[in-house]
Amino acid sequence: MIQQYEEKLLTLIDLMVETASDDELFAGGYLRGHISLSAAECERDGIVSLEAMNQAVNDSLKHAQSELNPADQQLVKSLWLQLQQSAVE
C-alpha cells in the first residue's frame, strides 16, 4: 500500500513538469526525496498506514526545515498538501 501511494505521489509530481513554474518544479524535486525516503522507512518498519506515511514526510520536512528559507518552506508545504489531497482522490 505504501509503495503504491509513493508511486502515485511521484507520478503527480512528474505530471506537473510540463506546466509547473520554476518554484513548483523546485518544490516537487525537493519533495521527491522526502517522499521516497519516508516510504522506504515505512516499508522497512512494516508501516502500512497512509496517515503514518504522511506523518513521516511531515516529520522529514520539519527536520530539514533549516535547509530552506521561509518562502521555499511555504512552497514545499503547499505542494505537499496539494499532493496529499490529489493522491487520495
PDB file with SEQRES, HELIX, SHEET and CRYST1 records, atoms N, CA, C and O in Angstrom:
SEQRES   1 A   89  MET ILE GLN GLN TYR GLU GLU LYS LEU LEU THR LEU ILE          
SEQRES   2 A   89  ASP LEU MET VAL GLU THR ALA SER ASP ASP GLU LEU PHE          
SEQRES   3 A   89  ALA GLY GLY TYR LEU ARG GLY HIS ILE SER LEU SER ALA          
SEQRES   4 A   89  ALA GLU CYS GLU ARG ASP GLY ILE VAL SER LEU GLU ALA          
SEQRES   5 A   89  MET ASN GLN ALA VAL ASN ASP SER LEU LYS HIS ALA GLN          
SEQRES   6 A   89  SER GLU LEU ASN PRO ALA ASP GLN GLN LEU VAL LYS SER          
SEQRES   7 A   89  LEU TRP LEU GLN LEU GLN GLN SER ALA VAL GLU                  
HELIX    1 AA1 ILE A    2  MET A   16  1                                  15    
HELIX    2 AA2 ASP A   22  ARG A   44  1                                  23    
HELIX    3 AA3 LEU A   50  HIS A   63  1                                  14    
HELIX    4 AA4 GLN A   65  GLU A   67  5                                   3    
HELIX    5 AA5 PRO A   70  ALA A   87  1                                  18    
CRYST1    1.000    1.000    1.000  90.00  90.00  90.00 P 1           1          
ATOM      1  N   MET A   1       0.819  -1.191   0.000  1.00  0.00           N  
ATOM      2  CA  MET A   1       0.000   0.000   0.000  1.00  0.00           C  
ATOM      3  C   MET A   1       0.870   1.265   0.000  1.00  0.00           C  
ATOM      4  O   MET A   1       0.581   2.214  -0.729  1.00  0.00           O  
ATOM      5  N   ILE A   2       1.919   1.282   0.804  1.00  0.00           N  
ATOM      6  CA  ILE A   2       2.821   2.435   0.861  1.00  0.00           C  
ATOM      7  C   ILE A   2       3.497   2.639  -0.491  1.00  0.00           C  
ATOM      8  O   ILE A   2       3.629   3.769  -0.961  1.00  0.00           O  
ATOM      9  N   GLN A   3       3.921   1.550  -1.109  1.00  0.00           N  
ATOM     10  CA  GLN A   3       4.614   1.661  -2.394  1.00  0.00           C  
ATOM     11  C   GLN A   3       3.698   2.264  -3.462  1.00  0.00           C  
ATOM     12  O   GLN A   3       4.131   3.105  -4.249  1.00  0.00           O  
ATOM     13  N   GLN A   4       2.448   1.841  -3.489  1.00  0.00           N  
ATOM     14  CA  GLN A   4       1.503   2.383  -4.464  1.00  0.00           C  
ATOM     15  C   GLN A   4       1.249   3.871  -4.208  1.00  0.00           C  
ATOM     16  O   GLN A   4       1.141   4.667  -5.141  1.00  0.00           O  
ATOM     17  N   TYR A   5       1.156   4.223  -2.939  1.00  0.00           N  
ATOM     18  CA  TYR A   5       0.937   5.622  -2.570  1.00  0.00           C  
ATOM     19  C   TYR A   5       2.138   6.466  -2.985  1.00  0.00           C  
ATOM     20  O   TYR A   5       1.981   7.549  -3.548  1.00  0.00           O  
ATOM     21  N   GLU A   6       3.332   5.965  -2.705  1.00  0.00           N  
ATOM     22  CA  GLU A   6       4.547   6.680  -3.112  1.00  0.00           C  
ATOM     23  C   GLU A   6       4.553   6.870  -4.627  1.00  0.00           C  
ATOM     24  O   GLU A   6       4.828   7.967  -5.114  1.00  0.00           O  
ATOM     25  N   GLU A   7       4.251   5.809  -5.371  1.00  0.00           N  
ATOM     26  CA  GLU A   7       4.237   5.894  -6.832  1.00  0.00           C  
ATOM     27  C   GLU A   7       3.224   6.916  -7.321  1.00  0.00           C  
ATOM     28  O   GLU A   7       3.496   7.654  -8.269  1.00  0.00           O  
ATOM     29  N   LYS A   8       2.067   6.966  -6.690  1.00  0.00           N  
ATOM     30  CA  LYS A   8       1.043   7.927  -7.084  1.00  0.00           C  
ATOM     31  C   LYS A   8       1.521   9.358  -6.821  1.00  0.00           C  
ATOM     32  O   LYS A   8       1.341  10.237  -7.663  1.00  0.00           O  
ATOM     33  N   LEU A   9       2.127   9.591  -5.657  1.00  0.00           N  
ATOM     34  CA  LEU A   9       2.647  10.919  -5.338  1.00  0.00           C  
ATOM     35  C   LEU A   9       3.721  11.345  -6.336  1.00  0.00           C  
ATOM     36  O   LEU A   9       3.708  12.476  -6.822  1.00  0.00           O  
ATOM     37  N   LEU A  10       4.646  10.443  -6.638  1.00  0.00           N  
ATOM     38  CA  LEU A  10       5.730  10.768  -7.565  1.00  0.00           C  
ATOM     39  C   LEU A  10       5.205  10.968  -8.982  1.00  0.00           C  
ATOM     40  O   LEU A  10       5.727  11.802  -9.722  1.00  0.00           O  
ATOM     41  N   THR A  11       4.186  10.219  -9.364  1.00  0.00           N  
ATOM     42  CA  THR A  11       3.570  10.404 -10.681  1.00  0.00           C  
ATOM     43  C   THR A  11       2.904  11.775 -10.766  1.00  0.00           C  
ATOM     44  O   THR A  11       2.990  12.448 -11.793  1.00  0.00           O  
ATOM     45  N   LEU A  12       2.244  12.184  -9.694  1.00  0.00           N  
ATOM     46  CA  LEU A  12       1.628  13.515  -9.677  1.00  0.00           C  
ATOM     47  C   LEU A  12       2.689  14.604  -9.850  1.00  0.00           C  
ATOM     48  O   LEU A  12       2.457  15.590 -10.550  1.00  0.00           O  
ATOM     49  N   ILE A  13       3.831  14.431  -9.225  1.00  0.00           N  
ATOM     50  CA  ILE A  13       4.930  15.394  -9.398  1.00  0.00           C  
ATOM     51  C   ILE A  13       5.406  15.375 -10.848  1.00  0.00           C  
ATOM     52  O   ILE A  13       5.615  16.429 -11.449  1.00  0.00           O  
ATOM     53  N   ASP A  14       5.578  14.184 -11.408  1.00  0.00           N  
ATOM     54  CA  ASP A  14       6.028  14.066 -12.799  1.00  0.00           C  
ATOM     55  C   ASP A  14       5.061  14.731 -13.770  1.00  0.00           C  
ATOM     56  O   ASP A  14       5.488  15.348 -14.746  1.00  0.00           O  
ATOM     57  N   LEU A  15       3.770  14.611 -13.512  1.00  0.00           N  
ATOM     58  CA  LEU A  15       2.769  15.184 -14.398  1.00  0.00           C  
ATOM     59  C   LEU A  15       2.776  16.711 -14.387  1.00  0.00           C  
ATOM     60  O   LEU A  15       2.270  17.338 -15.318  1.00  0.00           O  
ATOM     61  N   MET A  16       3.334  17.299 -13.363  1.00  0.00           N  
ATOM     62  CA  MET A  16       3.401  18.758 -13.247  1.00  0.00           C  
ATOM     63  C   MET A  16       4.492  19.362 -14.120  1.00  0.00           C  
ATOM     64  O   MET A  16       4.450  20.556 -14.417  1.00  0.00           O  
ATOM     65  N   VAL A  17       5.458  18.570 -14.532  1.00  0.00           N  
ATOM     66  CA  VAL A  17       6.667  19.091 -15.161  1.00  0.00           C  
ATOM     67  C   VAL A  17       6.379  20.004 -16.344  1.00  0.00           C  
ATOM     68  O   VAL A  17       7.016  21.048 -16.480  1.00  0.00           O  
ATOM     69  N   GLU A  18       5.451  19.641 -17.186  1.00  0.00           N  
ATOM     70  CA  GLU A  18       5.202  20.429 -18.398  1.00  0.00           C  
ATOM     71  C   GLU A  18       4.569  21.782 -18.123  1.00  0.00           C  
ATOM     72  O   GLU A  18       4.770  22.719 -18.895  1.00  0.00           O  
ATOM     73  N   THR A  19       3.815  21.905 -17.050  1.00  0.00           N  
ATOM     74  CA  THR A  19       3.083  23.147 -16.798  1.00  0.00           C  
ATOM     75  C   THR A  19       3.525  23.876 -15.537  1.00  0.00           C  
ATOM     76  O   THR A  19       3.040  24.975 -15.265  1.00  0.00           O  
ATOM     77  N   ALA A  20       4.423  23.299 -14.771  1.00  0.00           N  
ATOM     78  CA  ALA A  20       4.805  23.875 -13.480  1.00  0.00           C  
ATOM     79  C   ALA A  20       5.720  25.084 -13.636  1.00  0.00           C  
ATOM     80  O   ALA A  20       6.494  25.192 -14.587  1.00  0.00           O  
ATOM     81  N   SER A  21       5.602  25.975 -12.681  1.00  0.00           N  
ATOM     82  CA  SER A  21       6.520  27.114 -12.606  1.00  0.00           C  
ATOM     83  C   SER A  21       7.866  26.618 -12.067  1.00  0.00           C  
ATOM     84  O   SER A  21       7.980  25.483 -11.605  1.00  0.00           O  
ATOM     85  N   ASP A  22       8.868  27.474 -12.133  1.00  0.00           N  
ATOM     86  CA  ASP A  22      10.174  27.109 -11.584  1.00  0.00           C  
ATOM     87  C   ASP A  22      10.070  26.783 -10.096  1.00  0.00           C  
ATOM     88  O   ASP A  22      10.708  25.847  -9.614  1.00  0.00           O  
ATOM     89  N   ASP A  23       9.271  27.553  -9.379  1.00  0.00           N  
ATOM     90  CA  ASP A  23       9.089  27.309  -7.943  1.00  0.00           C  
ATOM     91  C   ASP A  23       8.438  25.947  -7.699  1.00  0.00           C  
ATOM     92  O   ASP A  23       8.849  25.208  -6.805  1.00  0.00           O  
ATOM     93  N   GLU A  24       7.429  25.623  -8.494  1.00  0.00           N  
ATOM     94  CA  GLU A  24       6.757  24.331  -8.339  1.00  0.00           C  
ATOM     95  C   GLU A  24       7.691  23.173  -8.690  1.00  0.00           C  
ATOM     96  O   GLU A  24       7.657  22.124  -8.047  1.00  0.00           O  
ATOM     97  N   LEU A  25       8.522  23.370  -9.712  1.00  0.00           N  
ATOM     98  CA  LEU A  25       9.499  22.336 -10.069  1.00  0.00           C  
ATOM     99  C   LEU A  25      10.495  22.123  -8.934  1.00  0.00           C  
ATOM    100  O   LEU A  25      10.856  20.988  -8.621  1.00  0.00           O  
ATOM    101  N   PHE A  26      10.937  23.216  -8.324  1.00  0.00           N  
ATOM    102  CA  PHE A  26      11.845  23.112  -7.188  1.00  0.00           C  
ATOM    103  C   PHE A  26      11.185  22.347  -6.043  1.00  0.00           C  
ATOM    104  O   PHE A  26      11.770  21.416  -5.489  1.00  0.00           O  
ATOM    105  N   ALA A  27       9.970  22.746  -5.696  1.00  0.00           N  
ATOM    106  CA  ALA A  27       9.258  22.113  -4.576  1.00  0.00           C  
ATOM    107  C   ALA A  27       9.019  20.631  -4.866  1.00  0.00           C  
ATOM    108  O   ALA A  27       9.170  19.793  -3.977  1.00  0.00           O  
ATOM    109  N   GLY A  28       8.651  20.307  -6.093  1.00  0.00           N  
ATOM    110  CA  GLY A  28       8.429  18.912  -6.458  1.00  0.00           C  
ATOM    111  C   GLY A  28       9.696  18.087  -6.360  1.00  0.00           C  
ATOM    112  O   GLY A  28       9.681  16.974  -5.835  1.00  0.00           O  
ATOM    113  N   GLY A  29      10.784  18.630  -6.862  1.00  0.00           N  
ATOM    114  CA  GLY A  29      12.059  17.923  -6.772  1.00  0.00           C  
ATOM    115  C   GLY A  29      12.492  17.730  -5.332  1.00  0.00           C  
ATOM    116  O   GLY A  29      13.000  16.671  -4.966  1.00  0.00           O  
ATOM    117  N   TYR A  30      12.292  18.744  -4.524  1.00  0.00           N  
ATOM    118  CA  TYR A  30      12.655  18.667  -3.111  1.00  0.00           C  
ATOM    119  C   TYR A  30      11.810  17.609  -2.399  1.00  0.00           C  
ATOM    120  O   TYR A  30      12.324  16.824  -1.602  1.00  0.00           O  
ATOM    121  N   LEU A  31      10.524  17.600  -2.693  1.00  0.00           N  
ATOM    122  CA  LEU A  31       9.620  16.643  -2.047  1.00  0.00           C  
ATOM    123  C   LEU A  31       9.895  15.199  -2.447  1.00  0.00           C  
ATOM    124  O   LEU A  31       9.708  14.289  -1.641  1.00  0.00           O  
ATOM    125  N   ARG A  32      10.336  14.980  -3.676  1.00  0.00           N  
ATOM    126  CA  ARG A  32      10.596  13.612  -4.150  1.00  0.00           C  
ATOM    127  C   ARG A  32      11.497  12.862  -3.174  1.00  0.00           C  
ATOM    128  O   ARG A  32      11.218  11.719  -2.814  1.00  0.00           O  
ATOM    129  N   GLY A  33      12.566  13.504  -2.755  1.00  0.00           N  
ATOM    130  CA  GLY A  33      13.498  12.849  -1.831  1.00  0.00           C  
ATOM    131  C   GLY A  33      12.858  12.526  -0.497  1.00  0.00           C  
ATOM    132  O   GLY A  33      13.056  11.436   0.041  1.00  0.00           O  
ATOM    133  N   HIS A  34      12.102  13.450   0.033  1.00  0.00           N  
ATOM    134  CA  HIS A  34      11.451  13.229   1.329  1.00  0.00           C  
ATOM    135  C   HIS A  34      10.379  12.142   1.231  1.00  0.00           C  
ATOM    136  O   HIS A  34      10.227  11.331   2.145  1.00  0.00           O  
ATOM    137  N   ILE A  35       9.646  12.127   0.133  1.00  0.00           N  
ATOM    138  CA  ILE A  35       8.609  11.111  -0.064  1.00  0.00           C  
ATOM    139  C   ILE A  35       9.241   9.726  -0.183  1.00  0.00           C  
ATOM    140  O   ILE A  35       8.808   8.781   0.475  1.00  0.00           O  
ATOM    141  N   SER A  36      10.264   9.614  -1.021  1.00  0.00           N  
ATOM    142  CA  SER A  36      10.909   8.308  -1.232  1.00  0.00           C  
ATOM    143  C   SER A  36      11.579   7.790   0.036  1.00  0.00           C  
ATOM    144  O   SER A  36      11.478   6.606   0.357  1.00  0.00           O  
ATOM    145  N   LEU A  37      12.258   8.671   0.748  1.00  0.00           N  
ATOM    146  CA  LEU A  37      12.911   8.270   1.990  1.00  0.00           C  
ATOM    147  C   LEU A  37      11.880   7.824   3.027  1.00  0.00           C  
ATOM    148  O   LEU A  37      12.061   6.802   3.689  1.00  0.00           O  
ATOM    149  N   SER A  38      10.822   8.578   3.161  1.00  0.00           N  
ATOM    150  CA  SER A  38       9.779   8.238   4.132  1.00  0.00           C  
ATOM    151  C   SER A  38       9.097   6.923   3.772  1.00  0.00           C  
ATOM    152  O   SER A  38       8.807   6.113   4.652  1.00  0.00           O  
ATOM    153  N   ALA A  39       8.839   6.708   2.487  1.00  0.00           N  
ATOM    154  CA  ALA A  39       8.217   5.451   2.054  1.00  0.00           C  
ATOM    155  C   ALA A  39       9.131   4.274   2.357  1.00  0.00           C  
ATOM    156  O   ALA A  39       8.674   3.236   2.836  1.00  0.00           O  
ATOM    157  N   ALA A  40      10.413   4.433   2.081  1.00  0.00           N  
ATOM    158  CA  ALA A  40      11.363   3.348   2.357  1.00  0.00           C  
ATOM    159  C   ALA A  40      11.427   3.039   3.848  1.00  0.00           C  
ATOM    160  O   ALA A  40      11.482   1.872   4.238  1.00  0.00           O  
ATOM    161  N   GLU A  41      11.421   4.065   4.675  1.00  0.00           N  
ATOM    162  CA  GLU A  41      11.457   3.859   6.120  1.00  0.00           C  
ATOM    163  C   GLU A  41      10.183   3.177   6.609  1.00  0.00           C  
ATOM    164  O   GLU A  41      10.236   2.297   7.468  1.00  0.00           O  
ATOM    165  N   CYS A  42       9.046   3.582   6.067  1.00  0.00           N  
ATOM    166  CA  CYS A  42       7.778   2.950   6.453  1.00  0.00           C  
ATOM    167  C   CYS A  42       7.782   1.474   6.070  1.00  0.00           C  
ATOM    168  O   CYS A  42       7.394   0.622   6.869  1.00  0.00           O  
ATOM    169  N   GLU A  43       8.214   1.175   4.865  1.00  0.00           N  
ATOM    170  CA  GLU A  43       8.259  -0.220   4.419  1.00  0.00           C  
ATOM    171  C   GLU A  43       9.230  -1.029   5.268  1.00  0.00           C  
ATOM    172  O   GLU A  43       8.939  -2.165   5.642  1.00  0.00           O  
ATOM    173  N   ARG A  44      10.373  -0.447   5.568  1.00  0.00           N  
ATOM    174  CA  ARG A  44      11.362  -1.125   6.407  1.00  0.00           C  
ATOM    175  C   ARG A  44      10.784  -1.454   7.782  1.00  0.00           C  
ATOM    176  O   ARG A  44      11.049  -2.517   8.345  1.00  0.00           O  
ATOM    177  N   ASP A  45       9.989  -0.523   8.311  1.00  0.00           N  
ATOM    178  CA  ASP A  45       9.433  -0.689   9.656  1.00  0.00           C  
ATOM    179  C   ASP A  45       8.084  -1.406   9.663  1.00  0.00           C  
ATOM    180  O   ASP A  45       7.475  -1.563  10.722  1.00  0.00           O  
ATOM    181  N   GLY A  46       7.614  -1.841   8.501  1.00  0.00           N  
ATOM    182  CA  GLY A  46       6.349  -2.565   8.424  1.00  0.00           C  
ATOM    183  C   GLY A  46       5.124  -1.687   8.594  1.00  0.00           C  
ATOM    184  O   GLY A  46       4.052  -2.181   8.942  1.00  0.00           O  
ATOM    185  N   ILE A  47       5.266  -0.408   8.357  1.00  0.00           N  
ATOM    186  CA  ILE A  47       4.149   0.528   8.493  1.00  0.00           C  
ATOM    187  C   ILE A  47       3.361   0.541   7.185  1.00  0.00           C  
ATOM    188  O   ILE A  47       3.937   0.713   6.110  1.00  0.00           O  
ATOM    189  N   VAL A  48       2.050   0.359   7.277  1.00  0.00           N  
ATOM    190  CA  VAL A  48       1.216   0.316   6.077  1.00  0.00           C  
ATOM    191  C   VAL A  48       0.175   1.436   6.031  1.00  0.00           C  
ATOM    192  O   VAL A  48      -0.541   1.572   5.039  1.00  0.00           O  
ATOM    193  N   SER A  49       0.087   2.223   7.074  1.00  0.00           N  
ATOM    194  CA  SER A  49      -0.897   3.292   7.164  1.00  0.00           C  
ATOM    195  C   SER A  49      -0.449   4.509   6.335  1.00  0.00           C  
ATOM    196  O   SER A  49       0.677   4.988   6.466  1.00  0.00           O  
ATOM    197  N   LEU A  50      -1.362   4.990   5.481  1.00  0.00           N  
ATOM    198  CA  LEU A  50      -1.060   6.184   4.695  1.00  0.00           C  
ATOM    199  C   LEU A  50      -0.923   7.409   5.600  1.00  0.00           C  
ATOM    200  O   LEU A  50      -0.139   8.314   5.317  1.00  0.00           O  
ATOM    201  N   GLU A  51      -1.684   7.429   6.677  1.00  0.00           N  
ATOM    202  CA  GLU A  51      -1.566   8.538   7.629  1.00  0.00           C  
ATOM    203  C   GLU A  51      -0.167   8.552   8.247  1.00  0.00           C  
ATOM    204  O   GLU A  51       0.428   9.615   8.426  1.00  0.00           O  
ATOM    205  N   ALA A  52       0.354   7.368   8.571  1.00  0.00           N  
ATOM    206  CA  ALA A  52       1.697   7.278   9.128  1.00  0.00           C  
ATOM    207  C   ALA A  52       2.742   7.700   8.095  1.00  0.00           C  
ATOM    208  O   ALA A  52       3.737   8.338   8.439  1.00  0.00           O  
ATOM    209  N   MET A  53       2.518   7.348   6.853  1.00  0.00           N  
ATOM    210  CA  MET A  53       3.422   7.759   5.774  1.00  0.00           C  
ATOM    211  C   MET A  53       3.413   9.276   5.636  1.00  0.00           C  
ATOM    212  O   MET A  53       4.468   9.900   5.530  1.00  0.00           O  
ATOM    213  N   ASN A  54       2.213   9.871   5.636  1.00  0.00           N  
ATOM    214  CA  ASN A  54       2.114  11.331   5.555  1.00  0.00           C  
ATOM    215  C   ASN A  54       2.829  11.989   6.734  1.00  0.00           C  
ATOM    216  O   ASN A  54       3.519  12.995   6.568  1.00  0.00           O  
ATOM    217  N   GLN A  55       2.661  11.421   7.907  1.00  0.00           N  
ATOM    218  CA  GLN A  55       3.322  11.970   9.086  1.00  0.00           C  
ATOM    219  C   GLN A  55       4.835  11.835   8.977  1.00  0.00           C  
ATOM    220  O   GLN A  55       5.568  12.725   9.408  1.00  0.00           O  
ATOM    221  N   ALA A  56       5.305  10.737   8.407  1.00  0.00           N  
ATOM    222  CA  ALA A  56       6.748  10.546   8.214  1.00  0.00           C  
ATOM    223  C   ALA A  56       7.318  11.619   7.284  1.00  0.00           C  
ATOM    224  O   ALA A  56       8.410  12.133   7.521  1.00  0.00           O  
ATOM    225  N   VAL A  57       6.576  11.953   6.225  1.00  0.00           N  
ATOM    226  CA  VAL A  57       7.017  13.021   5.318  1.00  0.00           C  
ATOM    227  C   VAL A  57       6.997  14.356   6.056  1.00  0.00           C  
ATOM    228  O   VAL A  57       7.935  15.144   5.941  1.00  0.00           O  
ATOM    229  N   ASN A  58       5.929  14.613   6.814  1.00  0.00           N  
ATOM    230  CA  ASN A  58       5.857  15.856   7.598  1.00  0.00           C  
ATOM    231  C   ASN A  58       7.043  15.968   8.546  1.00  0.00           C  
ATOM    232  O   ASN A  58       7.664  17.025   8.656  1.00  0.00           O  
ATOM    233  N   ASP A  59       7.352  14.874   9.227  1.00  0.00           N  
ATOM    234  CA  ASP A  59       8.473  14.878  10.161  1.00  0.00           C  
ATOM    235  C   ASP A  59       9.798  15.112   9.440  1.00  0.00           C  
ATOM    236  O   ASP A  59      10.658  15.846   9.927  1.00  0.00           O  
ATOM    237  N   SER A  60       9.953  14.485   8.282  1.00  0.00           N  
ATOM    238  CA  SER A  60      11.167  14.654   7.497  1.00  0.00           C  
ATOM    239  C   SER A  60      11.331  16.108   7.056  1.00  0.00           C  
ATOM    240  O   SER A  60      12.424  16.668   7.127  1.00  0.00           O  
ATOM    241  N   LEU A  61      10.238  16.706   6.603  1.00  0.00           N  
ATOM    242  CA  LEU A  61      10.280  18.109   6.187  1.00  0.00           C  
ATOM    243  C   LEU A  61      10.596  19.022   7.364  1.00  0.00           C  
ATOM    244  O   LEU A  61      11.373  19.969   7.236  1.00  0.00           O  
ATOM    245  N   LYS A  62       9.997  18.737   8.495  1.00  0.00           N  
ATOM    246  CA  LYS A  62      10.244  19.559   9.686  1.00  0.00           C  
ATOM    247  C   LYS A  62      11.706  19.452  10.116  1.00  0.00           C  
ATOM    248  O   LYS A  62      12.327  20.448  10.487  1.00  0.00           O  
ATOM    249  N   HIS A  63      12.244  18.247  10.064  1.00  0.00           N  
ATOM    250  CA  HIS A  63      13.637  18.021  10.458  1.00  0.00           C  
ATOM    251  C   HIS A  63      14.602  18.782   9.531  1.00  0.00           C  
ATOM    252  O   HIS A  63      15.652  19.247   9.975  1.00  0.00           O  
ATOM    253  N   ALA A  64      14.249  18.904   8.270  1.00  0.00           N  
ATOM    254  CA  ALA A  64      15.117  19.558   7.280  1.00  0.00           C  
ATOM    255  C   ALA A  64      14.770  21.028   7.073  1.00  0.00           C  
ATOM    256  O   ALA A  64      15.262  21.660   6.138  1.00  0.00           O  
ATOM    257  N   GLN A  65      13.947  21.556   7.922  1.00  0.00           N  
ATOM    258  CA  GLN A  65      13.433  22.914   7.783  1.00  0.00           C  
ATOM    259  C   GLN A  65      14.534  23.961   7.606  1.00  0.00           C  
ATOM    260  O   GLN A  65      14.343  24.939   6.883  1.00  0.00           O  
ATOM    261  N   SER A  66      15.663  23.770   8.250  1.00  0.00           N  
ATOM    262  CA  SER A  66      16.734  24.764   8.178  1.00  0.00           C  
ATOM    263  C   SER A  66      17.403  24.800   6.804  1.00  0.00           C  
ATOM    264  O   SER A  66      18.178  25.714   6.524  1.00  0.00           O  
ATOM    265  N   GLU A  67      17.117  23.819   5.941  1.00  0.00           N  
ATOM    266  CA  GLU A  67      17.702  23.799   4.598  1.00  0.00           C  
ATOM    267  C   GLU A  67      17.081  24.856   3.682  1.00  0.00           C  
ATOM    268  O   GLU A  67      17.691  25.265   2.693  1.00  0.00           O  
ATOM    269  N   LEU A  68      15.877  25.290   4.016  1.00  0.00           N  
ATOM    270  CA  LEU A  68      15.128  26.185   3.132  1.00  0.00           C  
ATOM    271  C   LEU A  68      14.829  27.515   3.806  1.00  0.00           C  
ATOM    272  O   LEU A  68      14.697  27.595   5.028  1.00  0.00           O  
ATOM    273  N   ASN A  69      14.727  28.553   2.989  1.00  0.00           N  
ATOM    274  CA  ASN A  69      14.288  29.838   3.536  1.00  0.00           C  
ATOM    275  C   ASN A  69      12.768  29.768   3.729  1.00  0.00           C  
ATOM    276  O   ASN A  69      12.118  28.875   3.185  1.00  0.00           O  
ATOM    277  N   PRO A  70      12.203  30.696   4.496  1.00  0.00           N  
ATOM    278  CA  PRO A  70      10.761  30.627   4.792  1.00  0.00           C  
ATOM    279  C   PRO A  70       9.863  30.570   3.557  1.00  0.00           C  
ATOM    280  O   PRO A  70       8.862  29.854   3.561  1.00  0.00           O  
ATOM    281  N   ALA A  71      10.197  31.304   2.510  1.00  0.00           N  
ATOM    282  CA  ALA A  71       9.360  31.289   1.306  1.00  0.00           C  
ATOM    283  C   ALA A  71       9.382  29.907   0.644  1.00  0.00           C  
ATOM    284  O   ALA A  71       8.344  29.406   0.212  1.00  0.00           O  
ATOM    285  N   ASP A  72      10.561  29.298   0.568  1.00  0.00           N  
ATOM    286  CA  ASP A  72      10.668  27.959  -0.014  1.00  0.00           C  
ATOM    287  C   ASP A  72       9.974  26.916   0.865  1.00  0.00           C  
ATOM    288  O   ASP A  72       9.364  25.977   0.354  1.00  0.00           O  
ATOM    289  N   GLN A  73      10.069  27.081   2.169  1.00  0.00           N  
ATOM    290  CA  GLN A  73       9.364  26.171   3.084  1.00  0.00           C  
ATOM    291  C   GLN A  73       7.871  26.207   2.797  1.00  0.00           C  
ATOM    292  O   GLN A  73       7.215  25.166   2.767  1.00  0.00           O  
ATOM    293  N   GLN A  74       7.338  27.393   2.589  1.00  0.00           N  
ATOM    294  CA  GLN A  74       5.904  27.535   2.323  1.00  0.00           C  
ATOM    295  C   GLN A  74       5.521  26.899   0.987  1.00  0.00           C  
ATOM    296  O   GLN A  74       4.479  26.254   0.877  1.00  0.00           O  
ATOM    297  N   LEU A  75       6.364  27.083  -0.020  1.00  0.00           N  
ATOM    298  CA  LEU A  75       6.120  26.447  -1.319  1.00  0.00           C  
ATOM    299  C   LEU A  75       6.044  24.934  -1.187  1.00  0.00           C  
ATOM    300  O   LEU A  75       5.132  24.300  -1.719  1.00  0.00           O  
ATOM    301  N   VAL A  76       7.005  24.360  -0.476  1.00  0.00           N  
ATOM    302  CA  VAL A  76       7.071  22.912  -0.305  1.00  0.00           C  
ATOM    303  C   VAL A  76       5.865  22.417   0.479  1.00  0.00           C  
ATOM    304  O   VAL A  76       5.246  21.423   0.100  1.00  0.00           O  
ATOM    305  N   LYS A  77       5.524  23.100   1.568  1.00  0.00           N  
ATOM    306  CA  LYS A  77       4.369  22.692   2.376  1.00  0.00           C  
ATOM    307  C   LYS A  77       3.079  22.753   1.566  1.00  0.00           C  
ATOM    308  O   LYS A  77       2.238  21.858   1.652  1.00  0.00           O  
ATOM    309  N   SER A  78       2.934  23.808   0.784  1.00  0.00           N  
ATOM    310  CA  SER A  78       1.726  23.969  -0.022  1.00  0.00           C  
ATOM    311  C   SER A  78       1.611  22.847  -1.057  1.00  0.00           C  
ATOM    312  O   SER A  78       0.541  22.261  -1.223  1.00  0.00           O  
ATOM    313  N   LEU A  79       2.702  22.552  -1.746  1.00  0.00           N  
ATOM    314  CA  LEU A  79       2.662  21.473  -2.731  1.00  0.00           C  
ATOM    315  C   LEU A  79       2.423  20.131  -2.058  1.00  0.00           C  
ATOM    316  O   LEU A  79       1.698  19.295  -2.597  1.00  0.00           O  
ATOM    317  N   TRP A  80       3.012  19.912  -0.900  1.00  0.00           N  
ATOM    318  CA  TRP A  80       2.813  18.653  -0.179  1.00  0.00           C  
ATOM    319  C   TRP A  80       1.333  18.461   0.166  1.00  0.00           C  
ATOM    320  O   TRP A  80       0.799  17.361   0.023  1.00  0.00           O  
ATOM    321  N   LEU A  81       0.682  19.513   0.613  1.00  0.00           N  
ATOM    322  CA  LEU A  81      -0.748  19.419   0.918  1.00  0.00           C  
ATOM    323  C   LEU A  81      -1.564  19.110  -0.339  1.00  0.00           C  
ATOM    324  O   LEU A  81      -2.487  18.297  -0.297  1.00  0.00           O  
ATOM    325  N   GLN A  82      -1.226  19.755  -1.450  1.00  0.00           N  
ATOM    326  CA  GLN A  82      -1.924  19.502  -2.712  1.00  0.00           C  
ATOM    327  C   GLN A  82      -1.744  18.052  -3.154  1.00  0.00           C  
ATOM    328  O   GLN A  82      -2.695  17.406  -3.593  1.00  0.00           O  
ATOM    329  N   LEU A  83      -0.518  17.551  -3.036  1.00  0.00           N  
ATOM    330  CA  LEU A  83      -0.241  16.178  -3.440  1.00  0.00           C  
ATOM    331  C   LEU A  83      -1.029  15.181  -2.600  1.00  0.00           C  
ATOM    332  O   LEU A  83      -1.589  14.220  -3.129  1.00  0.00           O  
ATOM    333  N   GLN A  84      -1.070  15.411  -1.293  1.00  0.00           N  
ATOM    334  CA  GLN A  84      -1.821  14.504  -0.416  1.00  0.00           C  
ATOM    335  C   GLN A  84      -3.293  14.450  -0.813  1.00  0.00           C  
ATOM    336  O   GLN A  84      -3.893  13.376  -0.854  1.00  0.00           O  
ATOM    337  N   GLN A  85      -3.868  15.609  -1.102  1.00  0.00           N  
ATOM    338  CA  GLN A  85      -5.271  15.654  -1.488  1.00  0.00           C  
ATOM    339  C   GLN A  85      -5.508  14.978  -2.826  1.00  0.00           C  
ATOM    340  O   GLN A  85      -6.472  14.230  -2.986  1.00  0.00           O  
ATOM    341  N   SER A  86      -4.640  15.235  -3.781  1.00  0.00           N  
ATOM    342  CA  SER A  86      -4.795  14.653  -5.115  1.00  0.00           C  
ATOM    343  C   SER A  86      -4.573  13.147  -5.120  1.00  0.00           C  
ATOM    344  O   SER A  86      -5.198  12.430  -5.900  1.00  0.00           O  
ATOM    345  N   ALA A  87      -3.698  12.670  -4.266  1.00  0.00           N  
ATOM    346  CA  ALA A  87      -3.360  11.248  -4.245  1.00  0.00           C  
ATOM    347  C   ALA A  87      -4.487  10.373  -3.725  1.00  0.00           C  
ATOM    348  O   ALA A  87      -4.546   9.186  -4.046  1.00  0.00           O  
ATOM    349  N   VAL A  88      -5.379  10.939  -2.931  1.00  0.00           N  
ATOM    350  CA  VAL A  88      -6.469  10.139  -2.370  1.00  0.00           C  
ATOM    351  C   VAL A  88      -7.771  10.281  -3.153  1.00  0.00           C  
ATOM    352  O   VAL A  88      -8.761   9.621  -2.838  1.00  0.00           O  
ATOM    353  N   GLU A  89      -7.773  11.126  -4.153  1.00  0.00           N  
ATOM    354  CA  GLU A  89      -8.993  11.334  -4.968  1.00  0.00           C  
ATOM    355  C   GLU A  89      -9.174  10.196  -5.938  1.00  0.00           C  
ATOM    356  O   GLU A  89     -10.136  10.186  -6.707  1.00  0.00           O  
TER     357      GLU A  89                                                      
END                                                                             
